[in-house]
Amino acid sequence: MENNIVLKKSNKLGLKTWVCIIIFGLAGQLAWMVENMYFSAFIQANITKDPWATSAAVISSAIVAAVATIFGGALSDRIGKRKLFVCLGYIIWGVIVALFAVFGNDPIATANVARTVVLFVIMDCVMTLFGSMSNDAAFSAWVTDVTDISNRGLVDIIISMMPIAALMIIFVGFDGMTKTGQWSLFFIILGALTSLIGILGLFLFKDSPNVKKDLSNTYLKNAFYGFVPKNVKSHKMIYICLIAMMFSSLSLQMWQPYMISLFQYTLGIENYVIPIALIVVLSAALSVVGGKFMDKYGKTHFYYPVASIGVVGGLLCYLIKFVDPSNIALKMVLLIIGGTLIMGGSMMCSGLFFATSRDHTPDDKAGCFQGIRMVIVIMLPMVLASLIAPFVIDAFGELASEHLIQIGAYQKGQKVYPYELFLFSAIIALFVFIPALICRSKDRSFRNAKLKELNLVD
């Protein structure tokens, strides 16, 4: 068996490249957090609580995001430029986010609900169009362009941390505005931040000299390149990596949307801010260290450990069910350790397999594969989780107590989110081992050949 090469020195990305990775990655997730969390909250608070309105916005946005990423990624490949799409896209993206301030801070009159929902959904779709083209398609493809096999592990770990960082920034710095009904100011500030990053990028952002125009076929054929069976077979390692990320994302989706209620009402931990903060900090530290070791020693050694972490974390959180309810200290310990392993494992899994998929992506096809990633890694887990999680809650959840009903946590007849959400999270995470086995068997020789090609080893 060929020995794995220990990397003495990776290619340096440079300060400007790192700044662009961090600020564009973070600004993009801030804007997506507004769309994913606060648009629904605004609809429910100020327009209507009827679920059809929220569902219309979510479904329409998801479809537009997938289509925009598919066609936007292929277009940036064909032109051979990312900067135009990223910078101008962020500027327009931010402007549209700010325009949601026109809906005001007060509840909409009942007679205008349907008209308002239609206008809101249309604006949401337009915003998603520019957001997906600039962030999901062009920015993600640019990261592939500027990195290589010697530094992608750490880069993709950092990028995988951005959604959590964005959530914490909004939660700490801006969530209070929505609580006091200052929705217009909230949208204006977050939109302005996104546009400001786009303007800053005009001076900082540079296309990689390695990016190549993809003139191998017609634009439409390139847009659907990743959906053609023969191309799937030719680039099967990319899809294997995306399937691993899909299972990891699905595992996280089983409990994360219910996180606050799980911590507060199921686990009985009233002061949940402390464990959440510790989990975020510890999982981020674990992920960064893991990313640096992946680049130095190769990803071969990390496929099995990373696949295991999510399983162990889910089981530890599930075991809290069998702890004496009065033993808060033991509950906290299991929650912090288990939660750190789940969240850190998810970020490491995303970083590891996304970096591996970039390693196998042709230089002129970085954009067109972003649409495939959107469908497999983002849309599919959301759809599957929306089907599986309610089944688990219905099958294992207990009816809410009178106390929980009285304090408004649940309504009569509703079931409390069960510990089994963590158990099923662990079970789903087991499936990551299948693509991990395949990637591990191919990684060593592939990595060694790539490093020699880049003249990074003797």
C-alpha positions as CSV (number, residue, x, y, z in Angstrom):
1,M,0.0,0.0,0.0
2,E,1.3,3.4,-0.9
3,N,2.3,5.5,2.1
4,N,0.5,8.7,2.9
5,I,2.6,11.8,2.3
6,V,2.8,14.2,5.3
7,L,2.5,17.7,3.8
8,K,5.4,19.9,4.9
9,K,4.0,23.2,3.7
10,S,0.6,24.0,2.0
11,N,0.0,26.6,-0.6
12,K,-0.7,30.0,1.1
13,L,-3.9,31.7,0.1
14,G,-2.8,35.2,1.0
15,L,-4.5,37.8,3.3
16,K,-6.9,39.2,0.7
17,T,-8.1,35.7,-0.2
18,W,-8.8,34.8,3.4
19,V,-10.5,38.1,4.0
20,C,-12.8,37.5,1.0
21,I,-13.5,33.9,2.2
22,I,-14.5,35.1,5.7
23,I,-16.5,38.3,4.9
24,F,-18.3,37.0,1.8
25,G,-19.0,33.7,3.6
26,L,-20.3,35.4,6.7
27,A,-22.3,38.1,4.9
28,G,-23.9,35.5,2.7
29,Q,-25.0,33.5,5.7
30,L,-26.3,36.6,7.5
31,A,-28.5,37.3,4.5
32,W,-29.6,33.7,4.2
33,M,-30.4,33.6,7.9
34,V,-32.8,36.6,7.4
35,E,-34.5,34.7,4.6
36,N,-34.6,31.3,6.3
37,M,-35.7,32.3,9.8
38,Y,-37.0,35.9,9.9
39,F,-39.1,36.1,6.7
40,S,-41.2,33.3,8.1
41,A,-41.3,34.9,11.5
42,F,-42.4,38.2,9.9
43,I,-45.2,36.5,7.9
44,Q,-46.5,34.8,11.0
45,A,-46.3,38.0,13.1
46,N,-47.5,40.7,10.8
47,I,-49.3,39.1,7.8
48,T,-51.0,35.8,8.7
49,K,-50.4,32.7,10.9
50,D,-52.1,30.5,8.3
51,P,-49.4,27.9,7.3
52,W,-50.1,28.3,3.6
53,A,-48.4,31.7,3.5
54,T,-45.2,30.5,5.1
55,S,-45.2,27.3,3.0
56,A,-45.7,29.4,-0.2
57,A,-42.6,31.5,0.6
58,V,-40.4,28.5,1.6
59,I,-41.3,26.3,-1.3
60,S,-41.1,29.1,-3.9
61,S,-37.7,30.2,-2.5
62,A,-36.3,26.7,-2.5
63,I,-37.2,26.1,-6.1
64,V,-35.8,29.5,-7.3
65,A,-32.6,28.8,-5.3
66,A,-32.0,25.5,-7.0
67,V,-32.7,26.8,-10.5
68,A,-30.6,30.0,-10.0
69,T,-27.6,28.0,-8.7
70,I,-27.8,25.5,-11.6
71,F,-28.0,28.2,-14.3
72,G,-25.8,30.8,-12.5
73,G,-23.0,28.4,-11.8
74,A,-22.9,27.2,-15.4
75,L,-23.0,30.9,-16.6
76,S,-20.0,31.8,-14.4
77,D,-18.2,28.8,-15.8
78,R,-18.9,29.8,-19.4
79,I,-17.8,33.4,-18.9
80,G,-14.8,32.4,-16.7
81,K,-15.5,35.1,-14.2
82,R,-16.8,35.0,-10.7
83,K,-16.2,38.5,-9.4
84,L,-18.9,40.1,-11.5
85,F,-21.5,37.6,-10.1
86,V,-20.3,37.8,-6.5
87,C,-19.8,41.5,-6.0
88,L,-22.7,42.9,-8.0
89,G,-24.9,40.0,-6.8
90,Y,-24.3,40.8,-3.2
91,I,-25.0,44.5,-3.8
92,I,-28.4,43.8,-5.4
93,W,-29.1,41.0,-2.9
94,G,-28.6,43.5,0.0
95,V,-30.7,46.2,-1.6
96,I,-33.7,43.7,-2.1
97,V,-33.3,42.6,1.6
98,A,-33.5,46.3,2.7
99,L,-36.6,46.8,0.5
100,F,-38.6,44.4,2.7
101,A,-38.8,47.4,5.0
102,V,-41.7,48.6,2.8
103,F,-43.9,46.1,4.6
104,G,-43.6,48.2,7.7
105,N,-43.8,47.2,11.4
106,D,-47.5,46.9,11.9
107,P,-49.8,43.9,11.2
108,I,-51.4,43.9,7.7
109,A,-55.1,44.5,7.4
110,T,-57.0,41.2,6.9
111,A,-58.4,42.4,3.6
112,N,-54.9,42.8,2.2
113,V,-53.4,39.5,3.3
114,A,-53.6,37.5,0.0
115,R,-52.2,40.5,-2.0
116,T,-49.4,41.1,0.6
117,V,-48.4,37.4,0.6
118,V,-48.2,37.4,-3.2
119,L,-46.0,40.5,-3.2
120,F,-43.8,39.1,-0.4
121,V,-43.3,35.8,-2.1
122,I,-42.4,37.5,-5.4
123,M,-39.8,39.8,-3.6
124,D,-38.5,36.7,-1.8
125,C,-38.0,34.9,-5.0
126,V,-36.2,37.8,-6.7
127,M,-33.9,38.2,-3.6
128,T,-33.2,34.4,-3.7
129,L,-32.4,34.6,-7.4
130,F,-29.5,37.1,-6.8
131,G,-28.5,35.4,-3.5
132,S,-28.2,32.0,-5.0
133,M,-26.4,33.2,-8.2
134,S,-23.8,35.2,-6.2
135,N,-23.3,33.0,-3.1
136,D,-24.3,29.4,-3.8
137,A,-23.1,29.4,-7.4
138,A,-20.3,32.0,-8.0
139,F,-18.8,32.4,-4.5
140,S,-18.7,28.6,-3.9
141,A,-17.2,28.0,-7.3
142,W,-14.6,30.8,-6.6
143,V,-13.5,29.0,-3.4
144,T,-12.9,25.9,-5.6
145,D,-10.8,28.0,-8.0
146,V,-8.6,29.6,-5.3
147,T,-7.9,26.6,-3.2
148,D,-6.2,23.2,-3.8
149,I,-5.8,19.9,-2.1
150,S,-3.2,21.3,0.3
151,N,-5.5,23.8,1.9
152,R,-9.1,23.0,1.2
153,G,-9.7,21.1,4.5
154,L,-9.3,24.1,6.7
155,V,-11.1,26.5,4.2
156,D,-14.2,24.3,4.0
157,I,-14.2,23.8,7.8
158,I,-14.2,27.6,8.2
159,I,-17.0,28.0,5.6
160,S,-19.1,25.3,7.3
161,M,-18.9,27.4,10.5
162,M,-20.4,30.5,8.9
163,P,-24.1,29.6,9.4
164,I,-23.6,29.2,13.1
165,A,-21.5,32.4,13.3
166,A,-24.3,34.2,11.5
167,L,-27.0,32.8,13.7
168,M,-25.1,34.0,16.8
169,I,-24.5,37.5,15.4
170,I,-28.1,38.0,14.5
171,F,-29.4,36.4,17.7
172,V,-27.1,38.6,19.9
173,G,-27.0,41.8,17.9
174,F,-30.3,42.1,16.0
175,D,-32.9,39.7,17.2
176,G,-34.1,42.3,19.8
177,M,-35.3,44.5,17.0
178,T,-37.8,41.9,15.8
179,K,-38.9,41.2,19.4
180,T,-39.9,45.0,19.7
181,G,-41.4,45.1,16.2
182,Q,-38.7,47.1,14.5
183,W,-38.9,45.0,11.4
184,S,-38.1,47.8,8.9
185,L,-34.9,48.8,10.7
186,F,-33.9,45.1,11.0
187,F,-34.3,44.5,7.2
188,I,-32.5,47.8,6.3
189,I,-29.5,47.1,8.5
190,L,-29.0,43.5,7.4
191,G,-29.5,44.4,3.8
192,A,-27.1,47.3,4.0
193,L,-24.4,45.0,5.5
194,T,-24.8,42.6,2.6
195,S,-24.5,45.4,0.0
196,L,-21.6,47.0,1.8
197,I,-19.6,43.7,1.5
198,G,-20.4,43.6,-2.2
199,I,-19.1,47.1,-2.7
200,L,-16.0,46.3,-0.6
201,G,-15.5,43.2,-2.8
202,L,-15.1,45.4,-5.9
203,F,-11.7,46.4,-4.4
204,L,-10.7,43.2,-2.6
205,F,-12.1,40.3,-4.7
206,K,-10.0,38.8,-7.5
207,D,-10.7,36.0,-9.9
208,S,-8.3,33.1,-9.7
209,P,-5.9,32.9,-12.6
210,N,-6.7,29.2,-12.7
211,V,-10.3,29.6,-13.7
212,K,-11.0,28.6,-17.3
213,K,-13.8,29.4,-19.6
214,D,-16.0,26.4,-20.2
215,L,-16.7,26.4,-23.9
216,S,-16.8,22.7,-24.2
217,N,-20.5,22.7,-25.1
218,T,-23.6,24.8,-25.4
219,Y,-24.6,26.8,-22.3
220,L,-27.8,24.7,-21.7
221,K,-25.9,21.4,-22.0
222,N,-23.3,22.8,-19.5
223,A,-26.1,23.9,-17.1
224,F,-27.5,20.3,-17.0
225,Y,-24.1,18.7,-17.3
226,G,-24.2,17.3,-13.7
227,F,-27.6,15.6,-14.3
228,V,-26.5,13.5,-17.3
229,P,-26.0,9.9,-16.2
230,K,-22.7,9.4,-18.1
231,N,-21.3,12.5,-16.4
232,V,-22.4,11.3,-13.0
233,K,-20.5,8.1,-13.7
234,S,-17.4,10.1,-14.9
235,H,-17.4,12.2,-11.8
236,K,-18.8,9.7,-9.3
237,M,-16.5,10.8,-6.5
238,I,-18.2,14.2,-6.4
239,Y,-21.6,12.6,-6.0
240,I,-20.3,10.2,-3.3
241,C,-19.1,13.2,-1.3
242,L,-22.4,15.0,-1.8
243,I,-24.3,12.0,-0.5
244,A,-22.1,11.9,2.6
245,M,-22.9,15.6,3.2
246,M,-26.6,14.9,2.6
247,F,-26.7,12.2,5.3
248,S,-24.8,14.5,7.7
249,S,-27.1,17.4,7.0
250,L,-30.2,15.2,7.4
251,S,-28.8,14.0,10.8
252,L,-28.5,17.6,12.0
253,Q,-31.9,18.6,10.6
254,M,-33.5,15.9,12.7
255,W,-33.1,18.0,15.9
256,Q,-31.7,21.4,15.1
257,P,-35.0,23.1,14.1
258,Y,-36.4,22.0,17.5
259,M,-33.2,22.9,19.5
260,I,-34.6,25.5,21.8
261,S,-37.7,23.5,22.7
262,L,-35.7,20.3,23.1
263,F,-33.2,22.0,25.5
264,Q,-35.8,23.9,27.5
265,Y,-38.8,21.6,27.7
266,T,-37.6,18.1,26.9
267,L,-34.2,18.2,28.7
268,G,-35.5,20.5,31.3
269,I,-32.6,23.0,31.1
270,E,-34.1,26.4,31.6
271,N,-30.8,28.3,31.2
272,Y,-30.1,26.9,27.7
273,V,-28.0,29.9,26.6
274,I,-24.9,28.7,28.4
275,P,-24.8,25.1,26.9
276,I,-25.6,26.5,23.4
277,A,-22.7,29.0,23.7
278,L,-20.3,26.3,25.0
279,I,-21.3,23.9,22.2
280,V,-20.8,26.5,19.5
281,V,-17.4,27.5,20.8
282,L,-16.1,24.0,21.5
283,S,-17.4,22.6,18.2
284,A,-15.8,25.5,16.3
285,A,-12.4,24.9,18.0
286,L,-12.7,21.1,17.3
287,S,-13.5,21.8,13.7
288,V,-10.6,24.2,13.1
289,V,-8.0,21.9,14.6
290,G,-9.5,19.0,12.6
291,G,-9.3,21.1,9.4
292,K,-5.6,21.9,9.9
293,F,-4.7,18.2,10.5
294,M,-6.7,17.1,7.4
295,D,-4.5,19.4,5.2
296,K,-1.3,18.4,6.9
297,Y,-1.7,14.6,7.1
298,G,-4.3,14.0,4.4
299,K,-8.0,13.3,4.6
300,T,-7.5,9.5,4.5
301,H,-7.2,9.4,8.3
302,F,-10.3,11.4,9.0
303,Y,-13.2,9.8,7.1
304,Y,-14.0,7.2,9.7
305,P,-13.4,9.4,12.8
306,V,-15.6,12.2,11.3
307,A,-18.3,9.7,10.4
308,S,-18.2,8.4,14.0
309,I,-18.4,11.7,15.8
310,G,-22.0,12.4,14.8
311,V,-23.2,8.9,15.8
312,V,-21.5,9.1,19.3
313,G,-22.8,12.7,19.9
314,G,-26.4,11.7,19.0
315,L,-26.3,8.7,21.3
316,L,-24.9,10.7,24.2
317,C,-27.7,13.3,23.9
318,Y,-30.2,10.4,23.7
319,L,-28.9,8.9,27.0
320,I,-30.0,12.0,28.8
321,K,-33.5,10.4,28.7
322,F,-32.3,7.9,31.3
323,V,-30.7,10.4,33.7
324,D,-32.5,11.3,36.9
325,P,-34.4,14.5,36.1
326,S,-33.0,16.2,39.3
327,N,-29.4,15.5,38.2
328,I,-29.0,18.7,36.2
329,A,-25.1,18.6,36.3
330,L,-25.0,15.2,34.5
331,K,-27.5,16.4,32.0
332,M,-25.4,19.4,31.2
333,V,-22.2,17.4,30.8
334,L,-23.9,14.9,28.4
335,L,-25.5,17.7,26.5
336,I,-22.4,19.8,26.1
337,I,-20.2,16.8,25.1
338,G,-22.9,15.2,22.9
339,G,-23.9,18.5,21.3
340,T,-20.3,19.5,20.6
341,L,-19.7,16.2,18.9
342,I,-22.9,16.5,16.8
343,M,-22.3,20.0,15.8
344,G,-18.5,19.8,15.4
345,G,-19.0,16.5,13.6
346,S,-21.4,18.1,11.2
347,M,-19.1,21.0,10.4
348,M,-16.1,18.6,10.0
349,C,-18.1,16.3,7.8
350,S,-19.2,19.2,5.6
351,G,-15.6,20.5,5.4
352,L,-14.1,17.1,4.8
353,F,-16.4,15.9,2.1
354,F,-16.9,19.3,0.4
355,A,-13.1,19.7,0.2
356,T,-12.8,16.2,-1.3
357,S,-15.5,17.0,-3.9
358,R,-13.6,20.1,-4.8
359,D,-10.4,18.0,-5.3
360,H,-12.3,15.9,-7.9
361,T,-13.9,18.9,-9.7
362,P,-12.5,19.8,-13.1
363,D,-11.2,23.4,-13.3
364,D,-13.8,24.4,-15.9
365,K,-16.8,22.8,-14.2
366,A,-16.6,24.3,-10.7
367,G,-19.8,26.3,-11.2
368,C,-22.0,23.7,-12.8
369,F,-21.6,21.3,-9.8
370,Q,-22.9,23.9,-7.4
371,G,-26.5,23.3,-8.5
372,I,-26.1,19.6,-7.9
373,R,-24.8,20.4,-4.4
374,M,-27.8,22.6,-3.8
375,V,-30.2,19.8,-4.7
376,I,-28.5,16.9,-2.9
377,V,-27.0,18.6,0.2
378,I,-29.6,21.4,1.0
379,M,-33.0,20.6,-0.6
380,L,-33.1,16.8,-0.1
381,P,-32.3,16.8,3.6
382,M,-34.9,19.5,4.2
383,V,-37.5,17.5,2.4
384,L,-36.6,14.2,4.1
385,A,-36.3,15.8,7.6
386,S,-39.8,17.4,7.2
387,L,-41.1,13.9,6.6
388,I,-39.1,11.9,9.1
389,A,-39.1,14.2,12.1
390,P,-42.9,14.6,12.4
391,F,-43.1,10.8,12.3
392,V,-40.6,10.4,15.1
393,I,-42.4,13.1,17.2
394,D,-45.7,11.5,16.7
395,A,-44.5,7.9,17.4
396,F,-42.3,8.7,20.5
397,G,-43.5,12.1,21.9
398,E,-45.6,12.3,25.0
399,L,-48.6,14.6,25.3
400,A,-47.7,18.0,26.7
401,S,-48.4,18.3,30.4
402,E,-50.8,20.8,31.9
403,H,-47.9,22.9,33.0
404,L,-46.4,23.2,29.5
405,I,-49.9,24.1,28.2
406,Q,-50.4,26.8,30.8
407,I,-47.1,28.5,30.1
408,G,-47.8,28.5,26.4
409,A,-45.0,26.2,25.4
410,Y,-47.4,23.7,23.8
411,Q,-51.1,23.5,22.9
412,K,-53.5,20.9,24.2
413,G,-53.1,17.6,22.3
414,Q,-49.6,18.5,21.0
415,K,-46.7,16.1,21.8
416,V,-43.4,17.2,23.4
417,Y,-40.4,16.8,21.2
418,P,-38.8,13.4,22.2
419,Y,-35.3,12.4,23.0
420,E,-35.6,10.0,20.1
421,L,-34.9,12.8,17.7
422,F,-31.3,12.5,18.9
423,L,-31.4,8.7,18.5
424,F,-32.6,9.0,14.9
425,S,-30.0,11.6,14.3
426,A,-27.4,9.1,15.3
427,I,-28.9,6.3,13.2
428,I,-28.9,8.5,10.1
429,A,-25.3,9.6,10.8
430,L,-24.3,5.9,10.5
431,F,-25.0,6.1,6.8
432,V,-22.1,8.5,6.4
433,F,-19.8,5.5,6.8
434,I,-20.8,4.1,3.3
435,P,-19.4,7.1,1.3
436,A,-16.6,7.4,3.9
437,L,-15.5,3.9,3.1
438,I,-15.4,4.6,-0.6
439,C,-13.6,8.0,-0.2
440,R,-11.0,6.5,2.1
441,S,-10.1,3.7,-0.3
442,K,-9.5,6.3,-3.1
443,D,-8.0,9.2,-1.2
444,R,-4.4,8.2,-0.4
445,S,-3.1,7.6,-4.0
446,F,-5.2,10.5,-5.4
447,R,-3.8,13.0,-2.8
448,N,-0.2,11.9,-3.2
449,A,-0.5,12.3,-7.0
450,K,-2.1,15.7,-6.7
451,L,0.6,17.0,-4.2
452,K,3.3,15.8,-6.6
453,E,1.5,17.5,-9.5
454,L,1.5,20.8,-7.5
455,N,5.2,20.3,-6.5
456,L,4.4,20.5,-2.8
457,V,6.4,17.3,-2.0
458,D,9.7,15.8,-3.1
